[in-house]
Amino acid sequence: MAKGSKGKGYLNLGYLASVILAIIPITNLLLGVYSRFTKKNLPGAIFNILLFPLFWVIDLICIVIYRKLKFLI
């Protein structure tokens, strides 16, 4: 396995898999809620459900630019 193939995106998957999952809206919603819930960020998980379009764009930008979920998590 190549060095650095593990990422900090969704479920600690690699960069490409996290980008693909971030582009698809339903997987972004489910994995965003799951990620926030597992990090004990219950208000963030609830806001992710209520304000999904905003969180979708922010998560997508974070995955593409920073290669990890950096904000709102």
N, C-alpha and C positions, 0 to 999 in steps of 0.2 A: 504494500500500500504506500502511496506517495506521501511524502512529508506534508503535513498541513491539510490532508484531505478531509479531516473532521472539522466541522465548522461550529459556530455558535448560533446557527439559525434554528429553524424548526426541528425539534427533536435531535439536535446535534448532528444533523445531516450535513452533507457537503454543500458547497456553494451552489452548484447547478440544481440540485434537488430542492434546495430551499427557495431558489428563485422561481422554479416551476410551481412549487406549492404556493408561493406568495402571489403569483399571477392569477391563479384560479381563485375566484372570490369565495366559494364555499369552503375550500380547504384553508384559505387564509383566515376566515372567520372561526372555524373549528380549532385550528391549531393556535391561533392568537388567544382565544379564550383559554385553551388548555395550558399554554405557556404562562399566561398571567396567573391562572389559578394555581399551578404548581409552584410558582414563585411567591405564593401567599399574597398576591395582589388582587383580592376580591373586588374592590371598587374598579380596578382597571379592567377586569374581566366583564363586569356588568356594563361599564361604559363602552367596551368593545362591541358588545351586542347592540347597545342602543345607538351608538354613533359609528356604525360599521364602515360607512364609506370613508370617513376621515381616518380611522385606524387602518383601513386597507391601504390607502395611499402612503401613510407614514411607514407602515411595516414594509411595504414594497420598496420604498426609497431606502430604508435602512438596510434591507437585505442586499440590494444592488450596490449601494455605495460603501457601506461599512462592513458588509459580509457577516453581519450578526444583527440580532434584534437589540437595538441600543436605546431607543426612546420608548416611553410609555409602557415599560415592562417592569 
